[in-house]
Amino acid sequence: MKPCCRILLPCKNTPFLGVPIPKSPNSASHNNCLFNSHFCAHNDHTSSPRVFVFKTILGQSQKPNFAPNSNWGQSRIFSSTCGCNFSKRAHYLVASLASNVKSFSTSIETRVNDKNFERIYVQGGINVKPLVEKIDLDEDAVKKEDDGIEVKDVENDLKNENLKEAESADAGKEESEVEKEAWKLLRDSVVTYCGSPVGTLAANDPNDKQPLNYDQVFIRDFVPSAFAFLLKGEGEIVRNFLLHTLQLQSWEKTVDCYSPGQGLMPASFKVRSVALDDNKFEEVLDPDFGESAIGRVAPVDSGLWWIILLRAYVKLTGDYALQERVDVQTGIKLIINLCLSDGFDMFPSLLVTDGSCMIDRRMGIHGHPLEIQSLFYSALRCAREMLALDDGSKNLVRAVNNRLSALSFHIREYYWVDLKKINEIYRYKTEEYSTDATNKFNIYPEQIPHWLMHWIPEEGGYLIGNLQPAHMDFRFFTLGNLWSIVSSLGTPKQNEAILNLIEAKWDDLIAQMPLKICFPALESEDWRIITGCDPKNTPWSYHNGGSWPTLLWQFTLACMKMGRTDLAKKAIDIAERRLSLDRWPEYYDTRNGKFIGKQARLYQTWSVAGYLTSKLLLEKPEMASLLFWEEDYDLLEICVCA
């Protein structure tokens, strides 16, 4: 059987990405037509409408990229063209000079539901599948474009110095048996779409008869896999992933007749094969925006991770042309506008519901959880680096700068606790009605848990898990604290103190398997009330104090930034002794991480990738330095609060 390949040519005068296509006297025959691959391969394109072009910088195996569309009809299936073989060089359609396109939705005054977004994504008001338009043009045809149009001629084979250096460095390195097994498992988990790699399965246990959604590609879960491939010098799968998930962003999402804001990224997607007539099939992408998830949790962190991964890809490969594409710039703006949209909140931190991040079950993290704030801060810094600087984006960049400065002050000032701060809270006065109140959030001293008074070390501190009026969640959440170090959300002294606390409380946070997702676990009445008696989140299991090997790569990156590689190596050695023997579990149970999780999936991909990424980061410190952020003193200068 051969897959179907179809190409969509635009209707007459239909704008592409908001830019009107010039009329052609002979273009009538191309209007509103859907051609198969045979016709297009032999069709004379000299009479087709004139378009702006970029040559693809992907390899020959890369399949077409898609022009986003915010209203793709009733189908929830994202369809692609497969199996096309074009003999000539392909050109992607990008309107590079259209600054008016780039200006769409860049202003913070332009809200996420503004029709300007539809001008980019809806072509001629026609509901069509987002099939790519791929046109064969020779070099002479490209040269005939107007002088004002920038044409980037890049060879199909991606030749990047950074990737070459990574590959040459790996060539002389002898891998251990555990590393060889891990790489085999990671490569076996790769998902292909129309012959090209687009991600990795969440878990790939051949004995698992009920995979639920573990047979899908999760944006969050793919990040450590992407970092491993990038550090190994293999960027194609990451580029494909970024572009295909970008197209899924534009789906019209509906849950019980309600559509969330534009810019929301899916939690995951699955590649499905759909049978067609004449013994043919078609591969389709089926995204999940939370409408099928357990508890219908919102994938808030997906868009934040997507932006972070985009920056990492560009930094490690040097493929700056990708971030400059109009569709990628628009995708960044959609995510940031969604995050910066006005609401009733009084704080610069991002307000979310429970289960909106890695902890995607009811665990009492609704409100302003630290994990979301650290990822939000990091995504804002990424966006500020990557947004094209033009008249259309200056308002958005200004809004990003303002939010960054306010958010960093808020987290550093109000989320930080150490022995001195806890003693200060212990002596708080309450019910203060004043603009210069000391106890601004009316925190009652009785909220300080007894375990914390004995647990907090003399040297060290951390950022609490959540802050709301009259409520402080004093639990230690590992991912939020580690990513605060990586992104410099905390001050240099705070970042150092967090690692000091982890070292001092090694037996609680690392023990027999790194690392605790949070500490301590909710027990007894707290577990019943806060989790709703969740049988999966019992004390010291899963999200409730379980140990997650995937956190190892973030711990390694944070340690490398702060010059504490000794801690990272120590943790990696502990994980290395057990992961392979235990068949790469998703998580571990008990207070010290002694047992494999009671419902843990085996051969969990991000456990494998977390280990590999940690090893590669230590081997390639120069590449690791591109993945974290240093203190931004310009932000401190514009912060009026400070």
C-alpha positions in Angstrom: 0.0 0.0 0.0 1.2 3.5 -0.8 0.2 6.5 1.3 -1.9 9.2 -0.3 -0.2 12.5 -1.1 -2.2 15.6 -1.7 -1.3 19.2 -2.3 -3.5 22.2 -1.7 -3.2 25.1 -4.1 -4.7 28.5 -3.0 -7.8 30.0 -4.4 -7.6 33.0 -6.6 -6.6 36.1 -4.6 -6.6 34.1 -1.4 -4.1 35.6 1.0 -1.3 33.4 2.4 -0.4 34.2 6.0 -2.4 37.4 5.6 -0.5 38.6 2.4 -2.6 38.9 -0.8 -1.2 36.8 -3.6 -0.7 38.8 -6.8 -3.1 38.0 -9.6 -2.0 35.9 -12.5 -3.9 36.0 -15.8 -3.4 32.2 -16.2 -4.2 31.1 -12.7 -7.9 30.4 -13.0 -7.3 26.7 -13.6 -5.6 26.5 -10.2 -8.4 28.0 -8.2 -9.7 25.9 -5.3 -8.2 22.7 -6.5 -6.8 19.7 -4.7 -4.3 17.8 -6.8 -2.7 14.4 -6.2 1.0 13.9 -6.3 1.1 12.7 -9.9 -0.5 15.8 -11.2 1.6 18.2 -9.2 4.8 16.5 -10.1 4.3 17.1 -13.8 2.2 20.3 -13.6 3.6 23.4 -15.3 3.8 26.0 -12.5 4.7 28.9 -14.7 1.0 29.9 -14.7 0.3 29.5 -11.0 0.0 32.5 -8.7 3.3 34.1 -7.7 4.3 33.2 -4.2 7.1 34.1 -1.8 9.5 31.3 -1.2 12.1 29.9 1.2 14.1 26.8 0.4 13.7 24.1 3.0 16.7 23.5 5.2 15.6 20.1 6.2 17.0 16.8 4.8 15.4 14.9 1.9 13.3 12.9 4.3 11.5 15.9 5.8 7.9 16.2 4.9 6.0 19.4 4.0 5.4 22.0 6.6 1.9 23.4 7.0 0.5 26.8 7.0 -1.5 27.2 10.3 -5.2 27.6 10.3 -7.3 28.5 13.3 -10.5 27.0 11.9 -10.0 23.7 10.2 -13.6 22.5 10.0 -15.3 19.8 12.0 -12.6 17.1 11.9 -10.4 16.7 14.9 -7.8 14.9 12.8 -4.8 16.7 11.5 -4.0 15.3 8.0 -0.8 15.3 6.1 0.5 14.4 2.7 2.7 11.4 2.7 5.0 9.6 0.4 5.7 12.4 -2.0 8.9 12.3 -4.0 9.8 15.5 -5.7 12.8 15.5 -8.0 13.4 19.2 -7.9 14.2 21.3 -4.9 11.2 22.2 -2.8 10.3 25.7 -1.6 8.3 26.5 1.4 5.9 29.4 1.2 6.9 32.2 3.6 6.2 35.9 3.2 9.4 37.2 4.7 9.1 40.8 3.9 5.5 41.3 5.1 6.1 43.2 8.3 2.4 43.8 8.5 2.0 40.1 9.0 4.6 40.0 11.8 2.8 42.9 13.5 -0.4 40.9 14.0 -1.1 40.3 17.6 2.2 41.6 18.9 0.7 44.4 20.9 -0.5 43.5 24.4 -3.4 45.7 23.7 -4.4 43.3 21.0 -6.1 40.4 22.8 -5.8 36.8 22.0 -9.3 36.6 20.5 -8.6 39.4 18.1 -9.6 38.8 14.5 -6.0 39.6 13.4 -5.0 36.1 14.4 -7.7 34.7 12.0 -6.2 36.8 9.2 -3.0 34.8 9.6 -4.6 31.4 10.0 -7.8 31.4 7.9 -7.1 31.4 4.2 -9.9 32.9 2.2 -12.5 31.9 4.8 -12.5 28.3 3.5 -12.5 25.4 5.9 -9.8 23.1 4.6 -7.4 20.6 5.9 -4.0 22.2 6.6 -2.2 20.5 3.8 1.0 22.1 2.7 1.4 23.8 -0.6 4.7 22.7 -2.0 5.7 24.0 -5.4 8.6 23.1 -7.6 10.5 26.1 -8.9 13.9 26.3 -10.5 16.6 28.8 -9.6 15.6 31.1 -12.4 12.1 31.4 -11.2 13.3 32.3 -7.7 15.5 35.1 -9.1 12.5 36.7 -10.8 11.0 37.6 -7.5 10.8 41.3 -6.5 13.9 42.8 -5.1 12.0 43.6 -1.9 11.5 39.9 -1.2 14.2 38.1 0.7 14.9 34.6 -0.6 17.0 32.4 1.6 18.7 29.6 -0.4 19.8 26.9 2.0 20.7 23.3 1.0 18.3 20.5 1.9 20.9 18.8 4.0 21.1 20.6 7.3 24.8 21.4 7.7 25.4 23.0 11.1 28.8 23.4 12.8 27.4 22.9 16.3 25.8 19.5 15.3 29.0 18.5 13.5 31.1 19.2 16.6 28.7 17.2 18.8 28.9 14.3 16.4 32.7 14.4 16.3 32.9 14.6 20.1 30.7 11.5 20.4 32.8 9.5 17.9 35.8 9.2 20.2 33.8 8.4 23.4 33.2 4.9 24.7 29.7 4.4 26.0 28.9 2.2 29.0 26.5 -0.7 28.6 23.8 1.2 30.5 24.2 4.1 28.0 24.1 1.8 25.0 20.9 0.2 26.4 19.4 3.7 27.1 20.1 4.9 23.5 18.6 1.8 22.0 15.4 2.3 24.1 15.2 6.0 23.2 15.6 5.3 19.5 13.0 2.5 19.7 10.5 4.9 21.2 10.8 7.3 18.2 7.5 8.0 16.5 7.5 8.7 12.7 5.0 10.7 10.7 5.0 10.3 7.0 8.5 8.7 7.2 10.0 11.5 9.4 10.7 11.3 13.2 8.4 13.7 15.1 8.7 12.7 18.8 9.0 9.8 21.3 6.4 7.7 23.0 5.8 8.4 26.7 6.5 4.8 27.5 7.4 1.8 25.4 6.8 -1.3 27.4 6.1 -4.2 25.1 4.3 -6.1 27.9 1.9 -3.2 28.6 -1.5 -4.3 27.4 -3.3 -1.1 28.5 -1.1 1.8 27.6 -3.9 4.4 28.1 -2.2 7.6 26.7 1.3 6.4 27.3 1.5 5.5 23.6 1.3 9.2 22.7 3.9 11.9 22.2 3.7 14.4 25.1 5.2 17.9 24.7 6.4 17.9 28.3 7.8 14.4 28.2 9.6 14.9 24.9 11.8 17.8 26.2 14.5 15.6 27.8 14.4 13.3 24.7 14.9 16.4 22.6 17.8 17.6 24.7 19.4 14.2 24.4 19.1 14.2 20.6 20.4 17.8 20.3 23.4 17.2 22.5 24.1 14.1 20.4 24.0 16.2 17.3 20.7 14.9 15.9 18.5 17.9 15.4 16.0 16.7 12.7 13.6 15.1 15.1 13.4 18.2 17.3 12.8 20.5 14.3 10.0 18.2 13.0 8.5 18.1 16.5 8.5 21.9 16.9 6.9 22.5 13.5 4.2 19.8 13.7 3.1 20.8 17.2 3.0 24.4 16.0 0.4 23.4 13.5 -1.6 21.6 16.1 -1.7 24.8 18.2 -4.2 26.3 15.7 -6.9 23.6 16.2 -10.2 24.9 17.3 -10.3 23.3 20.7 -13.7 22.5 22.2 -14.6 20.9 25.6 -18.3 20.7 26.4 -19.2 23.4 23.9 -16.5 25.8 25.2 -13.3 26.8 23.4 -10.2 27.9 25.3 -8.0 30.8 24.1 -6.0 30.7 21.0 -2.4 29.8 21.5 -3.0 26.7 23.7 -0.6 23.9 22.9 -1.8 20.3 23.1 -0.7 18.1 25.9 0.0 15.3 23.5 -0.7 13.9 20.1 -0.9 10.5 18.5 -0.1 9.4 14.9 -3.0 7.4 13.4 -3.5 5.6 10.1 -6.8 6.2 8.3 -7.8 3.9 5.5 -8.7 5.4 2.2 -10.1 4.1 -1.0 -8.1 2.0 -3.5 -6.0 0.2 -0.9 -4.4 3.5 0.3 -4.0 5.0 3.7 -3.3 8.3 5.2 -1.4 9.2 8.3 -3.0 11.8 10.6 -2.1 13.6 13.8 -4.7 13.4 16.5 -4.0 16.0 19.3 -5.3 16.0 22.8 -5.8 19.4 24.4 -7.0 18.0 27.7 -10.5 17.0 26.5 -9.6 13.3 26.9 -7.2 13.6 29.8 -8.0 12.2 33.2 -9.7 15.0 35.1 -9.7 17.2 32.0 -6.7 19.0 33.2 -5.5 22.0 31.2 -2.0 21.6 29.5 -0.7 25.1 30.6 2.9 24.1 30.7 2.9 22.7 27.1 3.2 26.1 25.4 5.9 27.2 27.9 8.0 24.0 27.3 7.5 24.5 23.5 9.1 28.0 23.6 11.9 26.8 25.9 12.7 23.9 23.5 12.6 26.2 20.5 15.3 28.4 22.0 17.4 25.3 23.0 17.1 24.0 19.4 18.2 27.3 17.9 21.1 27.7 20.4 22.4 24.2 19.9 22.0 24.0 16.1 22.5 27.6 15.0 19.3 27.2 12.9 18.2 30.8 13.5 16.1 30.7 10.3 13.6 28.5 12.1 12.8 31.1 14.7 12.5 33.8 12.1 9.8 32.1 10.1 6.5 33.9 10.1 4.5 30.9 11.4 7.0 30.3 14.3 7.0 34.0 15.2 3.2 33.9 15.2 3.2 30.8 17.4 5.4 32.5 20.0 3.1 35.6 20.0 0.0 33.4 20.4 1.4 31.7 23.5 2.7 34.8 25.1 -0.5 36.8 24.4 -2.5 34.0 26.0 -0.3 34.1 29.1 -0.4 37.9 29.3 -4.1 38.3 28.7 -5.8 40.4 31.4 -7.8 38.8 34.2 -8.8 39.5 37.8 -5.6 38.5 39.3 -3.6 41.0 41.4 -0.2 39.4 41.1 2.3 39.0 38.2 2.4 35.3 38.7 0.3 33.1 36.4 -3.0 31.9 37.8 -3.8 28.2 36.9 -6.0 25.4 38.0 -4.9 22.2 39.7 -3.0 19.7 37.6 -1.7 22.2 35.0 1.9 20.9 34.9 3.9 17.8 35.5 1.8 17.2 38.6 -1.4 16.7 36.5 -3.6 15.4 39.2 -5.3 17.0 42.2 -2.5 17.8 44.6 -3.5 21.2 46.0 -1.3 23.2 43.6 -4.1 25.4 42.1 -3.4 29.1 42.2 0.2 30.2 41.5 2.4 27.0 41.7 6.1 27.6 41.6 6.6 25.1 38.7 4.4 27.2 36.4 6.0 30.5 37.5 9.5 29.3 36.8 8.5 27.9 33.4 6.6 31.1 32.7 9.5 33.3 33.5 11.8 31.1 31.4 9.4 31.2 28.4 9.2 35.0 28.7 13.0 35.3 28.6 13.1 32.9 25.6 10.4 34.9 23.8 12.2 38.2 24.4 15.3 36.7 22.8 13.5 35.3 19.8 10.8 37.8 18.9 11.7 39.8 15.7 12.3 43.4 16.6 10.0 45.5 14.5 7.3 48.1 15.0 4.7 45.3 15.3 6.3 43.5 18.2 7.6 46.5 20.3 4.5 46.6 22.4 4.6 42.9 23.1 8.3 43.1 24.0 7.6 46.0 26.3 4.9 44.0 28.0 7.2 41.0 28.4 9.9 43.1 30.0 7.5 44.6 32.4 6.1 41.2 33.4 9.6 39.7 33.8 10.7 42.4 36.2 7.5 42.2 38.2 7.5 38.4 38.3 11.1 38.1 39.4 10.6 40.6 42.2 7.4 38.8 43.3 8.9 35.4 43.5 12.2 36.4 45.1 10.5 38.6 47.7 7.5 36.5 48.7 8.2 32.9 47.8 11.6 32.6 49.4 12.0 31.0 52.8 15.1 30.2 54.9 15.6 30.0 58.6 15.6 33.8 59.0 12.4 34.2 56.9 10.5 31.5 58.7 11.4 33.1 62.0 10.0 36.4 60.6 6.8 34.7 59.6 6.6 33.1 63.0 6.4 36.6 64.5 4.0 38.1 61.9 1.2 40.4 63.0 -2.1 39.7 61.1 -5.0 41.8 59.9 -2.8 44.7 58.7 -4.7 47.2 56.6 -2.0 49.3 55.0 -0.1 49.7 51.7 3.1 49.2 53.6 2.0 46.2 55.6 4.7 43.7 56.5 2.4 40.7 56.3 1.0 41.6 52.9 -0.8 38.3 52.3 -2.1 38.0 55.8 -0.3 34.8 56.5 -1.1 33.3 59.9 2.0 32.1 61.9 0.1 28.9 62.8 0.3 27.9 59.1 4.0 27.1 59.6 4.1 23.3 59.7 5.9 21.6 62.6 8.0 19.5 60.2 9.5 22.6 58.6 10.8 24.1 61.9 12.9 21.0 62.4 13.7 20.4 58.7 15.0 23.7 57.5 18.8 23.8 57.7 21.0 26.6 59.1 22.5 27.1 55.7 20.2 27.0 52.7 16.6 27.8 51.7 14.1 27.3 48.9 11.2 28.8 47.1 7.8 27.6 48.5 5.3 25.8 46.3 2.5 28.3 46.2 1.4 31.7 47.5 -2.1 33.1 47.7 -4.0 35.4 50.1 -3.7 33.8 53.6 -2.1 30.7 52.2 1.6 29.6 51.8 2.3 26.1 50.6 5.6 25.3 52.4 6.2 22.0 50.5 9.5 21.8 48.6 8.7 21.2 44.9 11.8 20.1 43.1 11.1 21.0 39.5 10.1 24.6 40.3 13.2 25.2 42.4 15.6 23.6 39.9 14.2 25.6 37.0 14.3 28.8 39.1 18.1 28.2 39.2 18.3 27.4 35.5 16.3 30.5 34.5 17.8 32.8 37.1 14.3 33.4 38.6 16.0 33.3 41.9 18.9 35.6 43.0 22.4 34.1 42.8 22.4 33.7 46.5 19.1 32.1 46.5 20.1 29.7 43.8 23.2 28.7 45.8 21.1 28.3 48.9 18.7 25.9 47.1 21.5 23.5 46.2 22.9 23.9 49.7 19.5 22.7 51.1 19.4 19.8 48.6 22.9 18.7 49.8 22.0 19.1 53.5 18.7 17.2 53.0 20.2 14.6 50.6 18.6 11.6 52.4 15.2 13.2 52.0 15.3 14.5 48.5 17.7 12.0 46.8 18.2 9.0 49.0 18.1 5.8 47.0 16.8 7.3 43.7 16.8 11.0 42.6 14.7 13.0 42.9 11.7 13.7 45.0 9.0 15.5 43.1 7.9 17.2 46.3 8.6 17.0 50.0 7.0 16.0 52.3 4.1 13.8 51.2 0.6 14.6 52.1 -0.6 12.1 54.7 -3.7 11.2 56.8 -6.3 13.9 56.8 -4.3 16.2 54.5 -4.1 13.4 51.9 -7.9 12.8 52.1 -8.9 16.5 51.9 -6.3 17.8 49.4 -6.1 14.9 46.9 -9.7 13.7 47.4 -8.4 10.3 48.5 -6.5 9.7 45.2 -5.5 6.0 45.2 -2.6 6.8 42.9 -1.2 9.7 44.9 -1.0 7.8 48.2 1.7 9.1 50.6 5.2 8.8 49.2 4.0 7.6 45.8 3.6 9.1 42.3 3.1 12.9 42.6 2.8 12.8 46.4 6.4 12.5 47.3 7.4 9.9 44.7 11.0 9.9 43.3 11.2 10.7 39.6 14.4 9.8 37.6 13.5 12.3 34.8 14.2 15.2 37.2 17.9 14.2 37.0 18.7 16.2 33.9 17.2 19.4 35.4 19.2 18.8 38.6 22.4 18.3 36.5 21.8 21.5 34.5 21.2 23.5 37.7 24.3 22.1 39.4 26.5 22.9 36.3 25.3 26.4 36.3 26.2 26.9 40.0 29.5 25.1 39.7 28.3 22.1 41.7 28.9 19.2 39.3 30.0 17.1 42.2 26.3 16.9 43.3 25.2 16.0 39.8 27.7 13.2 39.4 26.8 11.8 42.8 23.1 11.7 41.9 23.8 10.2 38.4 25.9 7.4 40.0 23.0 6.5 42.3 20.5 6.4 39.4 22.9 4.5 37.1 23.2 1.6 39.6 19.4 0.9 39.5 17.6 2.2 36.4 18.7 -0.5 34.0 18.1 -3.3 36.5 14.7 -1.9 37.4 13.7 -1.6 33.6 13.6 2.2 33.6 10.5 2.9 35.8 8.5 6.1 35.6 8.8 6.7 39.3 9.8 5.1 42.7 7.8 4.8 45.9 8.5 5.1 49.7 10.1 7.9 51.6 13.6 7.0 50.4 12.7 5.8 46.9 13.5 2.2 47.6 10.7 0.5 45.7 9.5 0.8 42.0 6.3 2.7 41.9 3.2 0.5 42.4 1.6 1.8 39.2 4.8 3.0 37.5 5.2 2.3 33.8 8.3 0.5 32.8 10.6 1.6 30.0 9.4 5.2 30.6 11.0 7.3 27.9 11.7 10.4 29.9 13.4 8.3 32.6 15.7 7.0 29.9 16.2 10.5 28.3 16.7 12.2 31.7 19.6 9.9 32.4 21.2 10.3 28.9 20.8 14.1 28.9 22.4 14.3 32.3 25.4 12.3 31.1 25.7 14.4 27.9 25.5 17.7 29.8 28.4 16.7 32.0 30.4 15.6 28.9 29.7 18.8 27.0 29.8 21.8 29.4 30.2 24.3 26.6 26.8 23.2 25.1 25.2 23.0 28.6 26.1 26.7 29.1 23.8 27.6 26.2 20.8 26.1 27.9 20.6 28.2 31.1 20.3 31.9 31.8 22.5 34.3 33.8 21.2 37.1 35.9 19.6 39.9 33.8 20.5 43.1 35.5 18.6 45.2 33.0 15.4 43.7 34.4 16.3 44.7 37.9 16.9 48.3 36.8 13.4 48.7 35.3 11.6 47.1 38.3 10.0 49.9 40.2 9.2 47.6 43.1 12.9 47.0 43.9 
